[in-house]
Amino acid sequence: MLDNEFHISREAKATLVSIVSPKFEFHKDLKETERSLAELHELLRTLHVKTGSQYIQNRKTVDPGTIIGSGKLKEIAEAAKAEESTLLVFDCELTSSQIRNIKKISGLSVIDRCHVILEIFAKHARTNEAKLQIEISRLQYILPRLSGFWSHLGRQRGGIGVKGGEGEQQIELDRRIIRERIEHHKAELKNLVKSRVQQSKKRKNKAVTAALVGYTNAGKSSIMNRLCKVDILEEDKLFATLDSTYRMLNPDTKPPMILIDTVGFISNLPAMLVEGFKTTLESAIEADLLIIVCDISDPHMEKHLEVTHKVLNDLGIDEKDHIIVFNKKDKVDDEFRRKIILRAHPGSFLISSFDEGDIEGLRSYVIEYFLGQQEKYDLFVPYEKGEIHSKVASNTNVIARSNHEKGIYYKIRVPGFIFRNLGLNDYILSPKSELLKKLKDSASKE
């Protein structure tokens, strides 16, 4: 019964409720509140939940029992029922007692912003690690709100798949079951994370990576599809992509260049989701280059960019090499606005993911960035060292190659960490080497 109560019905029609209060984070003024409500509309659209009217209450202080006060709540409930809404969605995080109080006064089902995001995450998770982390977050959300969710049951028997006592006894039994589930899932997650870290270390020694990061619905998946010529899910919805996706950017360079699509960022992320959210961004932490994607057509673009930098700072990677890509230029006709934004962010890119020229320009930049990070080496390998010749050909970018009496001269470009793993130190020619001078002279004459 709890799972049914927690599930948001797609048949519901939702009325949205928010507040403007100087003491309420993310709702300190009308502009902040309206932006957050617009985002909540999109979150509900992602769940295919219809929305009705929205209401904003101005208050100096937040009512501890109902957020907006019982009088205003009754007024909103009557209007919601008149337009056949069955659900009140509060654009903030509600406590168990607040859920219970609002249900009792309004006579409607009640959920909050956190509940909506949790359902979207659960719907879009694909990997076992993401599913476990979201289930842990979901159970941690339910635990302190259990009495609020169970208020409609009175003293009925039953629970989370087991028989137990009645009333409060049943709630305590369910709390114990939830705590046990959380601990069990945490142990499972720990093993999965350990395995992923080991895989990441192996990949780190064999490839270089760039991660697409940015606010949700900025077009990261579209850019990845065009850059890598693949077919990742693209939807005009928030959190369409939740799990990190890895694809080959350029198969012709050595080592392979991998592009990673990550979960989109969002402001006002509920507290219990923060750790789970960061877990899904581990791939960004391990990346060599961050590609920050921002929707230039969004009126809240600057706020989205601010949230992105804050998340990167929280992850401790705000100093990592990065470029900013302003996407969806095809939706902005104001050339003056384009120029102002690019001037404010020097070195950034302005693109449309549907423009082949834009995509090719971005792709070339990323490839040249990685090539530019590589170190150059002069090698001389005797002919009889067949295994060494094979290593050079298979693992390095050969800039120049010339045959000589006793062996082959190579000028190569390769990341230092890969060169060190190849065991080629014995074949390096010193810049002052007489042999290198002769080889270069011979190559120039040829």
N, C-alpha and C positions, 0 to 999 in steps of 0.2 A: 504493500500500500504506500509505503514511503516513496518508492521509486515512481509510482504513478503520480503522487502528489508533487514530486519534484519536476516531473516532465512537463514542459510547456506545450500545451495543445496547439496544433497548427490551425485548429478551427476557432481559436479565441480571437476576439477583437480587443486591442489594447488601448487604454487611455494612459497617456504619459503625464507624470507628475514630477515637478522639480521645484527648486527654491533658489532665491537670491538672498544671500546673507554674508556679511563681511567676515563672519567667523567660520564659514563653511568652505573647505578647500575645493577648488575647481568650480565654485559657485559664488565667488566674491562679488561679481557684478553681473549685469544682464547679458553682456557680450559673452562672458565665459559660460554662463548657463545655457544660452541659446546655442552656442557651438556644441556643448556637451549633449544637449537634447537632439540636435541634428544627427549627431553620431549615434545616439540611442535609436533613432528612427532607422538608421542604416543597419544597425545590429539586428533589430527585429525583422527587417526586410530580408536579411540573410537567413533567418529562420522561417521565412514565409509567413510571418504573423502580421495580420492586418492591423493598422493603427488608426485610431480616431483622433479626437482632439488632444491637445496638450495644454497643461496648466502650470503656471509659474506663480509661486507665492513669495512676496517680499516680506522678509522678517529680520528683525535685528538679532534675534536669538532663535535657535532651533528648538522646537517643542520636543522634549525628550520622549514623549509617548507616541506621537504620530508624525513627527518632523514638521508638519504644516499647521497643526492645530485641529481640534475636532470639528469646530464650526466650518472651517474651510473644507475639511475632508468630506463632511456630509454634503456640502454644496457640490463638490466635484463628483461624488458618488452618484448623486441624483442625475446630474448632467450626463455622466457616463452611461448609466442605465437607459436614459432617454435615447441615446444613440446606439443602444444595444451592445455596449462594451461589456465584457465579462471579466476583464482583467485590468488591474491597476499596476503600472510599471513605474517604480520610483527610480529616478536617475541618481541614485546614491546607494550606499550599503545600509541595509536595515538589520536591526537586531531581532532576536526571537520575540521579545515583548512588543516591539514595534509592529512586526508582522501580525501578531495576535491581536493587538489593539486596532490596527487599521482594518483587518478582516471583520472584526466585530462591529465596528462603527459603519463601515461601508457596505457590508454584505456582499463584497466581491472578492475574487481571488487576488492575491497580492504577491508580487515578486519584485526583485531589485535588479540593478544593473549587473551586479556580480553574477546573479543567477542566469541572466541572459548570456553573458560571455562564457560562463562555464558550459552551457548547453551547446554553444557554437564550437567551442574547443573540443568537446566530446564528439560532436558530429564530424569534425574535420580531421581528427587525429588518425594517422595511418600506421605509424610504427609502434611497436610494443612499448618502447620507452615513453613516447608521448602519451599513449593511452594510460599507462600506469601513473605518470605524473599528474595527469588531469583527473584521474579517479581519486588520487590522494587529495588533490585540491578540492574536489567535489565533496568528499567525505568530511574534510576539515571545515568546509563551509556549512554542511548540514549539522554537524555535531552540536555547536552552541545554539542552533536554531530549531532543535528537534521539537520542543514544545510548541513552537510556532507552526511548524508543519503538521503536527498531530492535533491541533486544536479542533479540527473538524471531526475527529474520531470519538471524542468524549471518553467513555470508559469501555470502548470495544476491545475485544481480544484480538491478538494477532500482532504481527510486527514485520521485521525484515526477513520474511521467509521462515519464521519459527513461531511456536506457540509460547506464550509466557503468562505473566500475571495480568493485572488490569491497571488501567490508568497510569499513575506515576511509576508503578512497578515495571510496566511494559516499557516506558520511556527509558528507565535506567538500564533495562536489559538491552535495549537497542543501542544505547550509548556505549555499553561495553562491547557489543558486537562491532560497532563502527570503529572503536579504538583498536580492536584486534585486527580488523581489516586494514586499517591505516598502517599498523606496524608490519603486517604481512607484505603489503604492497611496497613499503619502504625497503624491506629486505630484498625483494625482487628487483626493485629499481636500482639498488646499489650494485647488484651483479651486472645488470645491463649497462650501467654507466661505466663500470670497470672495463667491460668488454669493448665499449665504444671508444674509450680513451686509448686502449691498446691499438685498435684499428686506426685511430687518428694518428698515433705515433708512426705506424707503418706507412700511412699515406703521406705523412709529412716528410718522410725520408725519400719519397719517390715522386712527389709532385709539388707544384706550387698552386695556391688557391686564391681566388677572389670571391668575396661574399657580397651578394646583393642585400642591402639592408635599407630600412626606411619605414615610414608610416604605412599602415595597412591600406590596401587598395591604391597604392601609388603606381602600380603597373610593373612590379618586379618580375612576375612570372611571364608577362608578355615580352619583356626585354630579354629574359633568359631564353625563351623560345626562339627569338630572332637571332640572338648572338650564337646560340649553340645549334640552331636548326633542329630543334626537338619539339615535342608536343606536350608540355606541362599544362595542367589545368589552369585556364584563365577564366575568371569570372569577375563581373563588376559587383563584388560583394566584399564585405569586411571579413578578414581571416579565411579567404578561399584557400590559401596555402598555410598549413600549420607546421608540418614536418619539413626539416631541411632537405633539399633535393640537390643531388650532385650530378653534374653533366660535364662532358669534355668540351672545353672552349676551343682548343686548337690542337689537333692530333699531329700536326707537322713539326712542332717544336719539341725539344727535349730539355727538361722533363715535361711530362704532360701538364697542360694548364687546365685546372678544374674550376668551374664556376658553380657557386652554391647559392641557391634561392632559400631565403630564411623567412620565418614567420614575421608578419608585419607588426610594427609597434603601435601602441595606442596610449592615449593619456588617461588618467584616472583609472588605472588598472587596479582592481581589487587586491587587497593586501595578500590574501591567501594564494593568489595566482602569480605573484611576483616571482617566487622561486621557480615555479614550474615554467614560467615564461622564460626565465634566464636559462633554464636547462635546455630549452629548444634553441637557444642562441649560442650554444657551445661552439657550433661550427663557425660562427663569426669571430669568436675569440681566437680560434686556431688559424684563421685566414691570414694571408700575407698582404692582401689589399682589400679595403672596403669600398664598395661602390654604393654610395648613399643615393637612393632614388627618391625624388620628391615630385608630387603632382603639381605642376605649375598652374594648372587651371583651377585648383581648389582655393576658395577664398580664405581658408585657414592655413595656407601653405607655410607661412612663417612659424606658426604655432606648431605645426607638424614637424618642421625642421628642428625646432627647439626641443621637442619631445625626443626626437631621434638622437640628438647630441646628448641629452640627459641620460638616455638608456645606455648609450655607448660609454659615457662617463661612469655610470653605475657598474658596468661590466669591466671597467678598467682598461678600455681599449680606445679611448678618445684620442690618444696620441698616435695611434696606428696610421700608416699611410692610407689616404683615402681621396676619392674624387666625388664631387656632387653631380648627379645627373638629373636635370629638370626634364621630366617626361610630360607627354601629352601637349606638346606645343601646338598641335593641330587644333586644340580647343581654345586657344588664346589668340584673338585677332589683334589685340593691342600691342603693336610693335614697340611702343615707348615703354610699356610695362616690362616686356621681355628684356630690353636693354638695361633697364634699371636693376632688374634682378641679377643679370649676368655681371653687371658692374659691381654689385654688392658681394658677389661670390666669384672672384677671379679664378680662372682655371677650371670653371665648371662647364658642363655640357648642356646644351639645349637640344632636345631630340623629340621625335615621335617614334614610338616603337614600330610604327607601320611604314616608316620612311627607310628604305634600304640604304640610302646614302648615309643617313644618320647612324644607323646600326653598324655599318661597315667602318665608319670613322671611329666609333666608340670601341669596336672590336680591335681595330688596328692599334689604338692607343693602349689598351690593356696588354696586348701582346708585346708591344714595344716597351712598355713599362717593365714587364718581367724580363725581357731580354736585356734591358738596360741594367737590371739588378744583378745580372750574371757577371762572373769574373772571366777574364781572358787568360789563356795559358798557351805557351809554345811548347810543343812536345816533339821528341824525335824517338820513333819506335822502330827497332830493328825488324827486318822482314820476318825473322823466325818467330817473333812474338805474336802468333796468330790470335791468341786469346785477348791480348791487349788491343790489337787492331779492332777486334769485334766490340770490345767495351767502348772504345772511342766512337765507333760508328753508331752504336745502338743507344748511347746514353748522353752524347754531347752534341752541340751544334757546331759543325765544322765550318769555319769561315774560309780557311785556305788549306790546301793539301798539295804536296809535291813529292814525287818519287826521287830518291837519290841512291847512290851506289850501295849503301849498307842499310838503308831503311827508308821510312816515310816521315816527312815533316808535316805536322798538323798545327794549325792555329785554331784553337777551339774556344767556345764560349759556353759556360755551364755554371750553375749555382755552386758556391763553395762547399755547401754541405753534401752535395752529390759527388763532387770531385773527390772529397775526402773519403767517401765510401767506395770509390772505384779502385783505389790502390795504384794511382798513376804517378805518385810523387817521384819515383825513380827515373821517370822519363821527361821531367820538366827541364827545359833549357833556361839557364839564367839569362837575364837581359844583357849581361856583359859577356856571355859565352861567345867564344870565337866561332864555334860551330854554328850558333844561331845567326851570327853575322854572315857567314858564308852561305847558309841556307837561304837567308833573305835576299842576299845578292843574286844567288842563282835563280830564285823565284822571280825576281824583278826582270832578269834578262830574258826569262822564258816568256 
